Amino acid sequence: NAGVTQTPKFQVLKTGQSMTLQCAQDMNHEYMSWYRQDPGMGLRLIHYSVGAGITDQGEVPNGYNVSRSTTEDFPLRLLSAAPSQTSVYFCASRRTATTDTQYFGPGTRLTVL
Amino acid sequence: GNSVTQMEGPVTLSEEAFLTINCTYTATGYPSLFWYVQYPGEGLQLLLKATKADDKGSNKGFEATYRKETTSFHLEKGSVQVSDSAVYFCALYETSGSRLTFGEGTQLTVNP
């Protein structure tokens, strides 16, 4: 049981480039989400999904897209990276939308030049 | 809306010192409250939780009591170790919103 996994661990992009951050969980959790972590701001919710085929926006969705074609995977896409998207990104999952305990991946540190 | 406020850091202590990290919250209903810990280079891990007023969560020597009257959930440990050096996040969850709301995080450094 690997829990929540994320790849890559580190990434450097140039402004305007695109990339996908991968996230997978093997706990058969319905609910998955993406956060970004910035100094002094805690964790902010980007997008979330309550089940396969269903996604919705969080607090800071602009510049990011998501899809949920399977229960296990929840990739985060940056279509045109900007320096303001330099951050640490965490994927998380929990059993259902109304379950309170959440499990986090190890994070992806992204730098946009 | 919901919000969580943590004491400002960073906090630096000597080994075996007493730790308190303050956390207060604003919520419309009856949230569950959490402390998560993030060790260097890792993701967040659940440290402890409490789901109703006067509940005490505890784990690894850390404790926090859900105080509805003061809307607080302060984290305490009687004797910290160097290995406790990490960032600590207070968080709340309300079923109505189905979202976790996090505080800003408090960096703790414990020196030998």
gemmi code that builds the backbone of each chain (N, CA, C; Angstrom):
import gemmi

chains = {
    "A": [
        ("ASN", (0.855, -1.198, 0.000), (0.000, 0.000, 0.000), (0.887, 1.242, 0.000)),
        ("ALA", (0.994, 1.905, -1.172), (1.910, 3.036, -1.296), (1.284, 4.327, -0.804)),
        ("GLY", (-0.046, 4.378, -0.632), (-0.694, 5.612, -0.207), (-0.875, 6.556, -1.383)),
        ("VAL", (-0.503, 7.811, -1.190), (-0.595, 8.830, -2.237), (0.807, 9.081, -2.792)),
        ("THR", (0.954, 8.920, -4.089), (2.253, 9.145, -4.728), (2.156, 10.305, -5.710)),
        ("GLN", (3.260, 11.033, -5.831), (3.329, 12.177, -6.730), (4.623, 12.128, -7.519)),
        ("THR", (4.547, 12.518, -8.779), (5.740, 12.697, -9.603), (5.564, 13.923, -10.478)),
        ("PRO", (6.654, 14.638, -10.801), (7.999, 14.448, -10.263), (8.131, 15.036, -8.864)),
        ("LYS", (9.284, 14.893, -8.254), (9.532, 15.488, -6.943), (9.980, 16.948, -7.096)),
        ("PHE", (10.736, 17.214, -8.143), (11.196, 18.577, -8.435), (10.994, 18.847, -9.925)),
        ("GLN", (10.725, 20.108, -10.275), (10.587, 20.479, -11.678), (10.909, 21.953, -11.843)),
        ("VAL", (11.651, 22.271, -12.888), (11.924, 23.661, -13.259), (11.348, 23.885, -14.649)),
        ("LEU", (10.539, 24.921, -14.796), (9.935, 25.262, -16.076), (10.303, 26.682, -16.463)),
        ("LYS", (10.201, 26.979, -17.744), (10.306, 28.358, -18.201), (8.894, 28.912, -18.372)),
        ("THR", (8.764, 30.201, -18.230), (7.467, 30.847, -18.412), (6.867, 30.434, -19.753)),
        ("GLY", (5.594, 30.036, -19.725), (4.893, 29.668, -20.941), (4.891, 28.176, -21.239)),
        ("GLN", (5.778, 27.430, -20.579), (5.787, 25.992, -20.805), (4.594, 25.334, -20.115)),
        ("SER", (4.281, 24.134, -20.576), (3.199, 23.378, -19.956), (3.764, 22.113, -19.334)),
        ("MET", (3.054, 21.602, -18.363), (3.444, 20.323, -17.779), (2.282, 19.755, -16.977)),
        ("THR", (2.419, 18.470, -16.661), (1.424, 17.783, -15.844), (2.080, 17.205, -14.612)),
        ("LEU", (1.515, 17.502, -13.466), (1.931, 16.889, -12.211), (1.049, 15.665, -11.992)),
        ("GLN", (1.705, 14.543, -11.737), (0.962, 13.300, -11.588), (0.666, 13.010, -10.118)),
        ("CYS", (-0.499, 12.425, -9.878), (-0.892, 12.000, -8.542), (-1.673, 10.707, -8.659)),
        ("ALA", (-1.356, 9.758, -7.797), (-2.081, 8.490, -7.773), (-2.232, 8.024, -6.326)),
        ("GLN", (-3.352, 7.334, -6.078), (-3.565, 6.727, -4.760), (-4.095, 5.317, -4.941)),
        ("ASP", (-3.701, 4.453, -4.014), (-4.081, 3.039, -4.120), (-4.968, 2.617, -2.967)),
        ("MET", (-5.688, 3.576, -2.392), (-6.545, 3.288, -1.239), (-8.027, 3.266, -1.617)),
        ("ASN", (-8.305, 3.357, -2.921), (-9.687, 3.361, -3.411), (-10.495, 4.520, -2.827)),
        ("HIS", (-9.823, 5.657, -2.660), (-10.494, 6.836, -2.127), (-11.282, 7.541, -3.224)),
        ("GLU", (-12.480, 7.973, -2.870), (-13.311, 8.696, -3.829), (-12.836, 10.141, -4.008)),
        ("TYR", (-12.415, 10.764, -2.921), (-12.113, 12.195, -2.922), (-10.620, 12.427, -3.088)),
        ("MET", (-10.265, 13.282, -4.048), (-8.872, 13.675, -4.245), (-8.803, 15.176, -4.449)),
        ("SER", (-7.663, 15.746, -4.119), (-7.542, 17.203, -4.205), (-6.097, 17.607, -4.427)),
        ("TRP", (-5.934, 18.834, -4.908), (-4.623, 19.446, -5.094), (-4.553, 20.733, -4.286)),
        ("TYR", (-3.413, 20.926, -3.598), (-3.134, 22.137, -2.851), (-1.808, 22.712, -3.333)),
        ("ARG", (-1.681, 24.009, -3.130), (-0.363, 24.612, -3.240), (0.019, 25.208, -1.895)),
        ("GLN", (1.300, 25.126, -1.593), (1.804, 25.616, -0.322), (2.794, 26.733, -0.573)),
        ("ASP", (2.484, 27.902, -0.045), (3.359, 29.060, -0.189), (3.679, 29.616, 1.186)),
        ("PRO", (4.879, 30.158, 1.373), (5.288, 30.662, 2.692), (4.276, 31.640, 3.270)),
        ("GLY", (3.908, 31.408, 4.536), (3.005, 32.316, 5.229), (1.550, 32.210, 4.821)),
        ("MET", (1.241, 31.278, 3.912), (-0.140, 31.199, 3.427), (-0.766, 29.828, 3.654)),
        ("GLY", (-0.053, 28.945, 4.288), (-0.610, 27.628, 4.543), (-0.851, 26.875, 3.250)),
        ("LEU", (-1.855, 26.040, 3.238), (-2.214, 25.275, 2.053), (-3.502, 25.841, 1.463)),
        ("ARG", (-3.492, 26.048, 0.170), (-4.676, 26.558, -0.513), (-5.157, 25.540, -1.534)),
        ("LEU", (-6.447, 25.324, -1.554), (-7.052, 24.300, -2.401), (-7.155, 24.810, -3.838)),
        ("ILE", (-6.645, 24.011, -4.784), (-6.667, 24.396, -6.200), (-7.892, 23.803, -6.897)),
        ("HIS", (-7.961, 22.482, -6.907), (-9.080, 21.748, -7.498), (-9.314, 20.505, -6.655)),
        ("TYR", (-10.521, 19.963, -6.771), (-10.805, 18.719, -6.086), (-11.764, 17.866, -6.910)),
        ("SER", (-11.867, 16.603, -6.510), (-12.737, 15.661, -7.208), (-13.412, 14.752, -6.182)),
        ("VAL", (-14.716, 14.612, -6.305), (-15.442, 13.750, -5.357), (-15.637, 12.341, -5.909)),
        ("GLY", (-15.160, 12.109, -7.112), (-15.246, 10.778, -7.697), (-14.829, 10.830, -9.153)),
        ("ALA", (-14.637, 9.659, -9.742), (-14.226, 9.603, -11.144), (-15.225, 10.347, -12.014)),
        ("GLY", (-14.704, 11.195, -12.886), (-15.537, 11.956, -13.814), (-16.080, 13.258, -13.262)),
        ("ILE", (-15.784, 13.563, -11.979), (-16.336, 14.764, -11.339), (-15.201, 15.597, -10.764)),
        ("THR", (-15.094, 16.844, -11.213), (-14.084, 17.746, -10.650), (-14.727, 19.102, -10.370)),
        ("ASP", (-14.084, 19.873, -9.503), (-14.601, 21.203, -9.181), (-13.444, 22.084, -8.734)),
        ("GLN", (-13.713, 23.393, -8.744), (-12.677, 24.362, -8.411), (-12.589, 24.589, -6.916)),
        ("GLY", (-11.358, 24.865, -6.473), (-11.137, 25.263, -5.098), (-10.970, 26.767, -4.993)),
        ("GLU", (-10.083, 27.183, -4.070), (-9.880, 28.618, -3.829), (-9.093, 29.316, -4.927)),
        ("VAL", (-8.092, 28.604, -5.493), (-7.149, 29.235, -6.427), (-7.001, 28.415, -7.700)),
        ("PRO", (-8.066, 28.274, -8.503), (-8.027, 27.383, -9.663), (-7.400, 27.962, -10.929)),
        ("ASN", (-7.237, 29.280, -10.989), (-6.817, 29.916, -12.249), (-5.430, 29.455, -12.662)),
        ("GLY", (-5.324, 29.038, -13.935), (-4.042, 28.599, -14.472), (-3.821, 27.099, -14.370)),
        ("TYR", (-4.785, 26.392, -13.796), (-4.662, 24.946, -13.589), (-5.892, 24.218, -14.132)),
        ("ASN", (-5.651, 23.044, -14.703), (-6.735, 22.164, -15.117), (-6.550, 20.796, -14.485)),
        ("VAL", (-7.670, 20.109, -14.275), (-7.612, 18.748, -13.750), (-8.609, 17.882, -14.502)),
        ("SER", (-8.417, 16.582, -14.376), (-9.373, 15.596, -14.869), (-9.308, 14.385, -13.960)),
        ("ARG", (-10.348, 13.593, -13.958), (-10.371, 12.395, -13.096), (-11.037, 11.272, -13.895)),
        ("SER", (-10.242, 10.609, -14.714), (-10.784, 9.544, -15.559), (-10.849, 8.210, -14.819)),
        ("THR", (-10.051, 8.048, -13.768), (-10.088, 6.843, -12.957), (-10.141, 7.225, -11.484)),
        ("THR", (-10.507, 6.288, -10.639), (-10.494, 6.544, -9.197), (-9.089, 6.817, -8.703)),
        ("GLU", (-8.092, 6.140, -9.308), (-6.740, 6.184, -8.772), (-5.962, 7.455, -9.102)),
        ("ASP", (-6.222, 8.059, -10.256), (-5.342, 9.112, -10.768), (-6.032, 10.471, -10.816)),
        ("PHE", (-5.252, 11.511, -10.511), (-5.807, 12.871, -10.509), (-4.696, 13.837, -10.925)),
        ("PRO", (-4.389, 13.930, -12.217), (-3.303, 14.805, -12.664), (-3.682, 16.281, -12.652)),
        ("LEU", (-2.696, 17.106, -12.419), (-2.853, 18.572, -12.425), (-2.055, 19.133, -13.576)),
        ("ARG", (-2.712, 19.899, -14.444), (-2.046, 20.445, -15.631), (-1.854, 21.953, -15.524)),
        ("LEU", (-0.641, 22.373, -15.841), (-0.358, 23.794, -16.000), (-0.226, 24.031, -17.505)),
        ("LEU", (-1.122, 24.807, -18.077), (-1.149, 24.967, -19.529), (-0.092, 25.949, -20.017)),
        ("SER", (0.142, 27.011, -19.251), (1.127, 28.024, -19.616), (1.704, 28.568, -18.308)),
        ("ALA", (2.816, 27.993, -17.886), (3.352, 28.290, -16.559), (3.747, 29.751, -16.408)),
        ("ALA", (3.511, 30.272, -15.217), (3.879, 31.651, -14.869), (4.711, 31.623, -13.588)),
        ("PRO", (5.581, 32.612, -13.387), (6.390, 32.650, -12.155), (5.546, 32.600, -10.887)),
        ("SER", (4.317, 33.121, -10.937), (3.440, 33.089, -9.762), (3.016, 31.676, -9.385)),
        ("GLN", (3.269, 30.720, -10.244), (2.931, 29.327, -9.958), (4.107, 28.567, -9.327)),
        ("THR", (5.188, 29.268, -9.070), (6.280, 28.683, -8.299), (5.770, 28.376, -6.902)),
        ("SER", (5.855, 27.113, -6.509), (5.238, 26.699, -5.254), (5.571, 25.230, -5.005)),
        ("VAL", (5.107, 24.733, -3.866), (5.129, 23.300, -3.608), (3.696, 22.802, -3.721)),
        ("TYR", (3.505, 21.762, -4.502), (2.165, 21.235, -4.776), (1.979, 19.892, -4.083)),
        ("PHE", (0.857, 19.780, -3.379), (0.526, 18.542, -2.684), (-0.789, 17.982, -3.211)),
        ("CYS", (-0.766, 16.697, -3.466), (-1.978, 15.957, -3.778), (-2.441, 15.273, -2.500)),
        ("ALA", (-3.743, 15.136, -2.330), (-4.270, 14.500, -1.131), (-5.496, 13.680, -1.495)),
        ("SER", (-5.811, 12.717, -0.646), (-7.026, 11.932, -0.865), (-7.657, 11.588, 0.467)),
        ("ARG", (-8.954, 11.329, 0.417), (-9.648, 10.771, 1.577), (-10.765, 9.880, 1.084)),
        ("ARG", (-11.281, 9.052, 1.963), (-12.181, 7.981, 1.536), (-13.391, 8.528, 0.781)),
        ("THR", (-14.061, 9.516, 1.360), (-15.187, 10.159, 0.677), (-15.119, 11.654, 0.937)),
        ("ALA", (-15.993, 12.410, 0.296), (-16.020, 13.856, 0.491), (-16.373, 14.224, 1.920)),
        ("THR", (-17.119, 13.357, 2.604), (-17.545, 13.690, 3.961), (-16.722, 12.975, 5.036)),
        ("THR", (-15.653, 12.299, 4.625), (-14.707, 11.736, 5.586), (-13.724, 12.826, 5.957)),
        ("ASP", (-13.347, 12.907, 7.229), (-12.533, 14.066, 7.602), (-11.028, 13.836, 7.518)),
        ("THR", (-10.545, 12.607, 7.640), (-9.098, 12.370, 7.671), (-8.534, 12.287, 6.256)),
        ("GLN", (-7.535, 13.115, 5.992), (-6.975, 13.241, 4.656), (-5.518, 12.766, 4.646)),
        ("TYR", (-5.122, 12.176, 3.527), (-3.767, 11.654, 3.358), (-3.079, 12.432, 2.246)),
        ("PHE", (-1.828, 12.801, 2.500), (-1.103, 13.654, 1.571), (0.032, 12.905, 0.885)),
        ("GLY", (0.306, 13.319, -0.357), (1.493, 12.862, -1.046), (2.712, 13.641, -0.580)),
        ("PRO", (3.907, 13.266, -1.085), (5.155, 13.884, -0.627), (5.421, 15.257, -1.218)),
        ("GLY", (4.674, 15.654, -2.234), (4.827, 16.998, -2.783), (5.684, 17.068, -4.029)),
        ("THR", (5.425, 18.093, -4.837), (6.242, 18.433, -6.001), (6.661, 19.882, -5.857)),
        ("ARG", (7.990, 20.106, -5.878), (8.488, 21.484, -5.791), (8.690, 22.010, -7.199)),
        ("LEU", (7.907, 23.020, -7.576), (7.929, 23.572, -8.937), (8.489, 24.979, -8.923)),
        ("THR", (9.446, 25.214, -9.810), (9.996, 26.550, -10.002), (9.745, 26.976, -11.427)),
        ("VAL", (9.158, 28.156, -11.602), (8.920, 28.702, -12.934), (9.794, 29.943, -13.114)),
        ("LEU", (10.672, 29.884, -14.099), (11.631, 30.975, -14.315), (11.103, 32.014, -15.286)),
    ],
    "B": [
        ("GLY", (-17.007, 32.785, 6.304), (-16.478, 31.475, 6.005), (-15.602, 30.975, 7.121)),
        ("ASN", (-15.117, 29.741, 6.947), (-14.248, 29.136, 7.953), (-12.834, 29.695, 7.876)),
        ("SER", (-12.182, 29.769, 9.005), (-10.780, 30.193, 9.017), (-10.072, 29.605, 10.224)),
        ("VAL", (-8.750, 29.499, 10.095), (-7.904, 28.986, 11.159), (-6.729, 29.948, 11.326)),
        ("THR", (-6.456, 30.325, 12.552), (-5.349, 31.232, 12.852), (-4.384, 30.541, 13.808)),
        ("GLN", (-3.129, 30.483, 13.403), (-2.099, 29.886, 14.244), (-1.153, 30.961, 14.741)),
        ("MET", (-0.480, 30.653, 15.862), (0.519, 31.592, 16.367), (1.630, 31.727, 15.346)),
        ("GLU", (2.179, 32.907, 15.301), (3.235, 33.154, 14.332), (4.498, 32.434, 14.749)),
        ("GLY", (5.238, 31.980, 13.757), (6.525, 31.372, 14.051), (7.633, 32.244, 13.531)),
        ("PRO", (8.811, 31.682, 13.406), (9.147, 30.336, 13.857), (9.322, 30.272, 15.369)),
        ("VAL", (9.209, 29.047, 15.890), (9.402, 28.790, 17.306), (10.674, 27.970, 17.462)),
        ("THR", (11.554, 28.434, 18.347), (12.810, 27.718, 18.612), (12.873, 27.373, 20.082)),
        ("LEU", (13.073, 26.087, 20.373), (13.130, 25.601, 21.751), (14.357, 24.725, 21.946)),
        ("SER", (14.726, 24.588, 23.194), (15.761, 23.626, 23.551), (15.111, 22.280, 23.839)),
        ("GLU", (15.877, 21.224, 23.638), (15.367, 19.880, 23.912), (14.841, 19.812, 25.346)),
        ("GLU", (13.735, 19.092, 25.522), (13.044, 18.870, 26.793), (12.214, 20.064, 27.243)),
        ("ALA", (12.158, 21.123, 26.463), (11.311, 22.261, 26.817), (9.850, 21.917, 26.570)),
        ("PHE", (8.961, 22.740, 27.185), (7.520, 22.582, 26.994), (7.095, 23.356, 25.747)),
        ("LEU", (6.219, 22.732, 24.960), (5.763, 23.345, 23.719), (4.283, 23.670, 23.782)),
        ("THR", (3.948, 24.883, 23.352), (2.564, 25.239, 23.057), (2.541, 25.970, 21.729)),
        ("ILE", (1.684, 25.515, 20.832), (1.418, 26.239, 19.583), (-0.073, 26.553, 19.581)),
        ("ASN", (-0.392, 27.840, 19.554), (-1.790, 28.249, 19.651), (-2.506, 28.144, 18.317)),
        ("CYS", (-3.767, 27.757, 18.399), (-4.621, 27.672, 17.220), (-6.030, 28.083, 17.615)),
        ("THR", (-6.606, 29.038, 16.895), (-8.005, 29.397, 17.077), (-8.711, 29.298, 15.736)),
        ("TYR", (-10.011, 29.132, 15.792), (-10.736, 28.911, 14.550), (-12.045, 29.697, 14.528)),
        ("THR", (-12.544, 29.876, 13.326), (-13.872, 30.429, 13.092), (-14.613, 29.469, 12.192)),
        ("ALA", (-15.794, 29.058, 12.632), (-16.579, 28.122, 11.830), (-18.053, 28.359, 12.114)),
        ("THR", (-18.879, 28.038, 11.148), (-20.312, 28.281, 11.306), (-20.997, 27.140, 12.032)),
        ("GLY", (-20.445, 25.939, 11.955), (-21.093, 24.783, 12.558), (-20.237, 24.157, 13.637)),
        ("TYR", (-20.140, 22.823, 13.570), (-19.397, 22.059, 14.573), (-18.311, 21.256, 13.871)),
        ("PRO", (-17.159, 21.889, 13.670), (-16.127, 21.234, 12.865), (-15.366, 20.160, 13.619)),
        ("SER", (-14.680, 19.303, 12.864), (-13.609, 18.474, 13.411), (-12.332, 19.291, 13.319)),
        ("LEU", (-11.440, 19.070, 14.278), (-10.196, 19.836, 14.331), (-9.007, 18.897, 14.266)),
        ("PHE", (-7.937, 19.376, 13.624), (-6.779, 18.536, 13.366), (-5.487, 19.292, 13.605)),
        ("TRP", (-4.449, 18.535, 13.905), (-3.079, 18.998, 13.767), (-2.370, 18.048, 12.801)),
        ("TYR", (-1.771, 18.666, 11.772), (-0.927, 17.933, 10.841), (0.525, 18.374, 11.053)),
        ("VAL", (1.450, 17.463, 10.774), (2.872, 17.781, 10.890), (3.557, 17.503, 9.555)),
        ("GLN", (4.468, 18.394, 9.193), (5.225, 18.253, 7.949), (6.712, 18.264, 8.293)),
        ("TYR", (7.339, 17.095, 8.165), (8.780, 17.000, 8.389), (9.516, 17.488, 7.135)),
        ("PRO", (10.739, 17.922, 7.268), (11.465, 18.500, 6.131), (11.443, 17.595, 4.902)),
        ("GLY", (11.030, 18.169, 3.770), (11.037, 17.452, 2.508), (9.923, 16.437, 2.338)),
        ("GLU", (8.962, 16.433, 3.248), (7.886, 15.440, 3.177), (6.510, 16.108, 3.081)),
        ("GLY", (5.507, 15.285, 2.827), (4.131, 15.768, 2.838), (3.583, 15.856, 4.252)),
        ("LEU", (2.347, 16.311, 4.359), (1.724, 16.453, 5.669), (1.247, 15.098, 6.175)),
        ("GLN", (1.408, 14.903, 7.480), (0.912, 13.686, 8.118), (-0.038, 14.089, 9.240)),
        ("LEU", (-1.100, 13.332, 9.400), (-2.019, 13.604, 10.495), (-1.326, 13.305, 11.816)),
        ("LEU", (-1.330, 14.267, 12.729), (-0.729, 14.071, 14.047), (-1.800, 13.681, 15.060)),
        ("LEU", (-2.888, 14.432, 15.117), (-3.980, 14.112, 16.017), (-5.227, 14.850, 15.573)),
        ("LYS", (-6.359, 14.408, 16.127), (-7.610, 15.069, 15.782), (-8.601, 14.968, 16.933)),
        ("ALA", (-9.615, 15.830, 16.889), (-10.729, 15.792, 17.836), (-11.985, 16.165, 17.079)),
        ("THR", (-13.049, 15.465, 17.351), (-14.244, 15.650, 16.535), (-15.379, 16.364, 17.242)),
        ("LYS", (-15.290, 16.550, 18.572), (-16.352, 17.287, 19.249), (-15.786, 17.997, 20.474)),
        ("ALA", (-16.581, 18.918, 20.971), (-16.145, 19.772, 22.082), (-15.690, 18.932, 23.269)),
        ("ASP", (-14.603, 19.361, 23.884), (-13.972, 18.760, 25.066), (-13.212, 17.470, 24.757)),
        ("ASP", (-13.254, 17.001, 23.520), (-12.416, 15.861, 23.131), (-10.956, 16.261, 23.218)),
        ("LYS", (-10.112, 15.305, 23.610), (-8.671, 15.514, 23.580), (-8.065, 14.550, 22.584)),
        ("GLY", (-7.340, 15.093, 21.602), (-6.571, 14.257, 20.688), (-5.157, 14.132, 21.213)),
        ("SER", (-4.551, 12.949, 21.012), (-3.181, 12.770, 21.486), (-2.451, 11.772, 20.594)),
        ("ASN", (-1.147, 11.997, 20.462), (-0.318, 11.110, 19.653), (1.143, 11.510, 19.842)),
        ("LYS", (2.021, 10.559, 20.007), (3.468, 10.794, 20.095), (3.822, 11.810, 21.179)),
        ("GLY", (3.061, 11.894, 22.239), (3.330, 12.837, 23.323), (2.696, 14.195, 23.131)),
        ("PHE", (2.128, 14.440, 21.966), (1.424, 15.692, 21.687), (-0.044, 15.551, 22.108)),
        ("GLU", (-0.610, 16.680, 22.578), (-2.015, 16.702, 22.947), (-2.651, 18.005, 22.489)),
        ("ALA", (-3.960, 17.954, 22.246), (-4.720, 19.172, 21.971), (-6.157, 18.913, 22.379)),
        ("THR", (-6.777, 19.900, 23.024), (-8.149, 19.763, 23.498), (-9.053, 20.720, 22.739)),
        ("TYR", (-10.151, 20.207, 22.266), (-11.149, 20.967, 21.504), (-11.938, 21.824, 22.486)),
        ("ARG", (-11.719, 23.141, 22.451), (-12.392, 24.073, 23.362), (-13.368, 24.911, 22.566)),
        ("LYS", (-14.647, 24.564, 22.686), (-15.657, 25.288, 21.910), (-15.861, 26.699, 22.458)),
        ("GLU", (-15.754, 26.843, 23.783), (-16.048, 28.147, 24.382), (-15.025, 29.210, 23.986)),
        ("THR", (-13.795, 28.766, 23.709), (-12.753, 29.709, 23.284), (-12.369, 29.503, 21.822)),
        ("THR", (-13.091, 28.642, 21.126), (-12.805, 28.262, 19.723), (-11.312, 28.052, 19.513)),
        ("SER", (-10.746, 27.168, 20.329), (-9.309, 26.945, 20.265), (-8.975, 25.458, 20.241)),
        ("PHE", (-7.767, 25.172, 19.781), (-7.278, 23.779, 19.695), (-5.755, 23.846, 19.783)),
        ("HIS", (-5.255, 24.260, 20.922), (-3.824, 24.492, 21.095), (-3.065, 23.178, 21.203)),
        ("LEU", (-1.920, 23.121, 20.540), (-1.078, 21.921, 20.560), (-0.048, 22.041, 21.677)),
        ("GLU", (0.127, 20.965, 22.465), (1.078, 20.973, 23.569), (1.881, 19.684, 23.590)),
        ("LYS", (3.121, 19.827, 24.079), (3.944, 18.659, 24.364), (4.827, 19.001, 25.549)),
        ("GLY", (4.910, 18.076, 26.468), (5.607, 18.359, 27.712), (7.117, 18.449, 27.585)),
        ("SER", (7.693, 17.700, 26.645), (9.146, 17.648, 26.537), (9.504, 17.366, 25.079)),
        ("VAL", (9.900, 18.404, 24.370), (10.156, 18.226, 22.930), (11.535, 17.617, 22.694)),
        ("GLN", (11.654, 16.974, 21.542), (12.897, 16.355, 21.111), (13.355, 16.995, 19.791)),
        ("VAL", (14.610, 16.816, 19.483), (15.140, 17.355, 18.221), (14.325, 16.821, 17.039)),
        ("SER", (13.899, 15.578, 17.147), (13.140, 14.952, 16.062), (11.745, 15.545, 15.871)),
        ("ASP", (11.308, 16.409, 16.775), (10.018, 17.085, 16.623), (10.116, 18.325, 15.730)),
        ("SER", (11.305, 18.679, 15.323), (11.491, 19.838, 14.439), (10.728, 19.597, 13.136)),
        ("ALA", (9.798, 20.493, 12.835), (8.905, 20.314, 11.689), (8.018, 21.553, 11.585)),
        ("VAL", (7.146, 21.542, 10.576), (6.106, 22.578, 10.473), (4.792, 21.945, 10.912)),
        ("TYR", (4.068, 22.647, 11.772), (2.817, 22.135, 12.320), (1.652, 22.982, 11.798)),
        ("PHE", (0.642, 22.279, 11.295), (-0.536, 22.942, 10.723), (-1.779, 22.569, 11.514)),
        ("CYS", (-2.529, 23.576, 11.906), (-3.844, 23.373, 12.484), (-4.865, 23.413, 11.336)),
        ("ALA", (-5.900, 22.610, 11.435), (-6.881, 22.564, 10.344), (-8.253, 22.227, 10.903)),
        ("LEU", (-9.285, 22.633, 10.179), (-10.641, 22.268, 10.557), (-11.383, 21.703, 9.362)),
        ("TYR", (-12.369, 20.886, 9.660), (-13.205, 20.271, 8.631), (-14.651, 20.363, 9.067)),
        ("GLU", (-15.469, 20.897, 8.150), (-16.912, 20.906, 8.376), (-17.591, 20.087, 7.300)),
        ("THR", (-18.471, 19.202, 7.700), (-19.157, 18.323, 6.746), (-19.925, 19.119, 5.702)),
        ("SER", (-20.509, 20.233, 6.111), (-21.342, 21.010, 5.193), (-20.538, 21.507, 4.006)),
        ("GLY", (-19.265, 21.845, 4.236), (-18.442, 22.351, 3.147), (-17.556, 21.296, 2.532)),
        ("SER", (-17.367, 20.181, 3.221), (-16.526, 19.074, 2.773), (-15.102, 19.500, 2.452)),
        ("ARG", (-14.636, 20.568, 3.066), (-13.278, 21.032, 2.799), (-12.499, 21.152, 4.088)),
        ("LEU", (-11.188, 20.873, 3.959), (-10.265, 21.145, 5.052), (-9.759, 22.577, 4.909)),
        ("THR", (-9.790, 23.327, 5.990), (-9.240, 24.677, 6.009), (-8.013, 24.658, 6.908)),
        ("PHE", (-6.880, 25.138, 6.373), (-5.611, 25.077, 7.093), (-5.193, 26.446, 7.614)),
        ("GLY", (-4.498, 26.416, 8.737), (-3.792, 27.606, 9.191), (-2.512, 27.776, 8.399)),
        ("GLU", (-1.761, 28.828, 8.741), (-0.577, 29.196, 7.963), (0.612, 28.265, 8.232)),
        ("GLY", (0.549, 27.520, 9.305), (1.680, 26.660, 9.663), (2.631, 27.357, 10.622)),
        ("THR", (3.223, 26.596, 11.537), (4.194, 27.118, 12.497), (5.444, 26.251, 12.433)),
        ("GLN", (6.559, 26.893, 12.118), (7.831, 26.182, 12.044), (8.398, 26.030, 13.452)),
        ("LEU", (8.663, 24.789, 13.836), (9.280, 24.502, 15.133), (10.683, 23.950, 14.907)),
        ("THR", (11.644, 24.547, 15.593), (13.016, 24.032, 15.596), (13.392, 23.722, 17.033)),
        ("VAL", (13.869, 22.499, 17.256), (14.305, 22.080, 18.584), (15.803, 21.851, 18.538)),
        ("ASN", (16.521, 22.581, 19.368), (17.981, 22.471, 19.426), (18.434, 21.554, 20.557)),
        ("PRO", (19.508, 20.791, 20.318), (19.985, 19.870, 21.364), (20.583, 20.623, 22.543)),
    ],
}
model = gemmi.Model(1)
for chain_id, residues in chains.items():
    chain = gemmi.Chain(chain_id)
    for i, (resn, *xyz) in enumerate(residues, 1):
        res = gemmi.Residue()
        res.name, res.seqid = resn, gemmi.SeqId(i, " ")
        for name, pos in zip(("N", "CA", "C"), xyz):
            atom = gemmi.Atom()
            atom.name, atom.element = name, gemmi.Element(name[0])
            atom.pos, atom.b_iso = gemmi.Position(*pos), 0.0
            res.add_atom(atom)
        chain.add_residue(res)
    model.add_chain(chain)
structure = gemmi.Structure()
structure.add_model(model)
structure.setup_entities()
